[in-house]
Amino acid sequence: MSYNRRQFLKTGGVFASALAMGSATDLFAANKPLKQFGLQLYTLREDLPKDPQGILKQIASFGYKQIEGYEGPKGIYWGMGHKEFKKYMDDLGMTMVSTHCNINADFEKKAAEAGEIGMKYLICPYIGAQKTLDDYKKYAEKFNACGDICKKNGLRFAYHNHGYTFVSLDGVMPQDTLMQNTNADTVDFEMDIYWVATPGEDPITWLKKYPNRFRLCHVKDREKGADPKQHEASVNLGTGYLDFGKILKTAKANGMQYYIVEQERYEGTTPLKAAEADAVYMKKLSF
């Protein structure tokens, strides 16, 4: 019997076994460890202003390969030029994949600089609860305009949700209004899983409802037993009630590309220790 014939029979036997247990596709459905994950620098907002380069070096030592910035008192790049910042990231073995920013000030300049250093996204972090659905539609138009500017500079635009877009307004979810009135070719969404769950919505339902629209996510846990009205209930990953193994597996199946840790409350710990503990948790994830 030739080698090819033996190999064929061997492979066929494996597939037969897989079919007996369920499906041949199960062979390729095994969970895989998450190789790259990021940190939203707002997690360390108390520490970064004191020593930006030193804190970034510590972040790298925790195992984070990606970061997401925000526009702080020293700007997006913490007093460094955008190219200088990128070089420092390169030296640390990290990549700045995105940043939150004020979309109403110098947005074209921000898009140009972000494009020059290979960033993937500029993100609107907050718009506040609006009074009418038409107000949300106006923001959708604004997002489309931002998306066009980003496209010209080789990156994409996204909106990061809070809980207010997952509270019904006139019988409609504002999040639906934003997603249905934005251009899917240029505008994506960053799902803050914590803020979807806080008002009582299911992140998995929304991921499935809008496949390939949520391209980034904030992996942020919520305290067990926290009242929905309690907004400040962020805890170390793995100590809350959110099932990230299940949620992120669904996210990946529906087009998620970037998994970014964020923590906003640090009871019994410090921001740096929390970021380190969260990195340990992320390294153990597989989906």
N, C-alpha and C positions, 0 to 999 in steps of 0.2 A: 504493500500500500504506500502510495506516494505521500510526501510530507504535506502537500496541499490538501490531499484527501483526508489525512488524519486531522489536520487543523480544522477543516470544514466540519467534520463530525464532532470534534471537540467543541467548536464554537456553537454548533447546532444544539449540542447537549446543554450548554449553558443557557441558551435562549429558551430551550424547552423547559428547563427548571424555572426560569423566570416567569414563563407563561403559566406554569403550574401554580406559582405563588401569586400571580396577579397579572402583570403585563411586562413585556420585554422592555418597555420604557423605564421600568423601575431600575434597570441596570444603570441608567444615567441620571437617576433622581436622587442619588445620595447627597446628603448635605455636605457642603464644603466650608472650611473655615473662612471667615472674613479676613481678607489679606490687607485691605486698606480701609482706614476710617479716619475721620477728621474731628477737629475740635473747634467749636465756635468760640472765638476769643473772648466774647462777652462773659463767658464762664469765669474768666480771670480778670475781670474789670477792676478789681481792687488791687491787684498785683502788677499788672502790665505797666501802668504809668510810672512805677518806681524804677523798673529796669527792663524795658522791652526786650532787649537782646538776650539778657540772662534768663528771663521767663520763657522765651521762645526756645531756648536751648534745653530747658527743663522739659518742656512739652515734647520735644523730639526724643528725649531720653525715656519718656513714658511709653513710646511706641507709636505715637501719632505720626502718620505719614502725610496728612493733609490738614490744612487749617482753613477756616472761614473767618474773615475779618469783620470788623464793624467800624463805623466812622466815629471815632472817639475824639477827645480833646486835642490829640496830636495828629488827627487825620487818620486816614485808612492805613497808612504805612508807618505810623508811629515815629514821625519826625524824620524818617528816611525818604529818599526819592523812591519812586516805584521800582526802578531798575536796581537800585541798591538793595531794596528790600528783597527782591527776587533772588539776587545773588546770595544774600544771607540765608534765605530759605534753601537754596541749592546746596549751600555749604552744610546745612543741617540735615539734608536728605528729605526735606519736606516740600510740599507744593501748596501754594495758595490757590485753591480751586474756585473760591467765590468770596464775595464780601457783601455785607449789608451796607447800605448807604442812603443818604438823603437824595432822593430822586429829583428834588425841586431846586437843587443848587449845583451848577457846573456839571450837569450830568454828561454832556458830550465830552468834556475833558476827562471825566472819570472813566467813561467807556473807552476812550482812546488809550489812556494809560493802562487800563486793565487788559486791553487787547494786545498792547505792546509786550506785556510780560506773560502772555498765554493764559490768563485767567479764563475760566469757563463761564462764570455768571456774575452779573450785578443783580442784587436782590433788594426789593423794597421790603423793609422789615415790619412796617406798621402803618395803618391808615386810620385806625380808630373806628368805632361803631358809627355807621352812617344812619341818617334819619329815614331815608327812603331807598327803595331799590334803584331808582334813577340815579341817586348819588353813587351807588356802587357801579352802575353802568358807565358813569363819567370816569370813574377810576379805571374801569376796564379799557376805556379809550386811551387814557393816560398810559397804561401799561403797554398797549399796542404801540404807542409812539416810542416808548422806551425800548421796546423790543426791536423796532426798526433801527434805532440808533445803535443798539448793541450789535445787530446783525452786520451793519456797515463796518464794525470794528472787530469782527471775527469771534464774538461771544454771544451769549444768550441772556435774556432777562427772566427773572422769576419773582413771584410774590410769596412771602412767608406769612402764613396764617396765624392769627390768634383765635381765641374762643368766640369772639363776637360774630365771625362769619359762619359759625355753626349753630347759631340761634335764629330760629325762624322769624322772618319779618314779612308781615302781610301774607303768611302762608307759604313763603318761599325762603329757602336757605340762601343767604347772600353769597356763600361760597359757590353755589350753582350759578348764580348770576355772573360772578367774576369769571368762572371757568367757561361758561357758554358764550361769553361776549369778548373773549380774548382770542388772539390768533395763535393757534396751536403750532404754527410754523416758527414763531419767534418768542412766544411767551410760555414759560413753564411755571410750575408751582413747587414750593418747598413745604412739605408737610411737617409741621411741628406736631408730632404725634401726641405729645402732652396736651396741647391746646385743642386737639380734636376730641380727646377723651374727656377733658374737663367738663364741657357742657353735656356730656352723656352720649356723644356720637361714637360710632365704631370705626376706627381707622381702616380696618380691612374692607369694610363696605365701601368706603370712599375710594380706596385704591383700586378696587375692582370696577367701580362705577366710571372712573376716569383713567383707564390704562394709558400709560405713556405720557401723562400730564404731570404727575408728581415725579420729578427727576432727582430731587434732593430731599432729605428728611433730617429733622432734628430728633435724635434719639435721647429722650428726656423722660425719666421715670416719675411716677406720681405716687404719693404716699398712700399706703393701704388705708381704706376707711375714710379718706378725705372727703369732706362735704363738697358737692359740686360748686358751691358758692365760695369755697376756699380756693383762691387762685394761687396763693403762694404755698405750694405743697410739693415742690421739687425735692427729690431725694437721690442718693447714689443709685446708679443703675443696678438692677437686680434686687433691690430692697423694697421696691414698690409693687404695684399690682399689674403693671402692663406686661403682657407676654410678648417680648420682643422677638423671641425665636419664631413665633407664629406670624407676627405682624411683618417682620422684615423678610421672611420667606415669601409672603404674599407680595410685598413691595418689589422684591427682586423679579418676581414673575410678571409684574406689571410695569416694568421699565425703570425701576429705581436705579440710580447710578452712584449717588453719593450719600454716605451714612455719617452724619455729623453729630457728635456728642454735644449736648449743652446741659448745664446745670445752673440753677439760679438761687438755690437755697442751700445752706451748709450747716445745718444744726449738728453740733457735736463733732464737726470737722473743720477743715479750712478749704478754700477754693482749690489750692494746689493738690492737697491730699485727695480731694474729691475727684479732680481730673485724673489723678494717678489711678485711683480705685476704679473709675469708669473705664480707663484704658484696659485694665486687667479683665474687666467684664467683657469688653468688646473682643478681646483676643480669644475668649472662650466660645464666642458665638459661632455657630455654623448653620447654614441654611441654604 
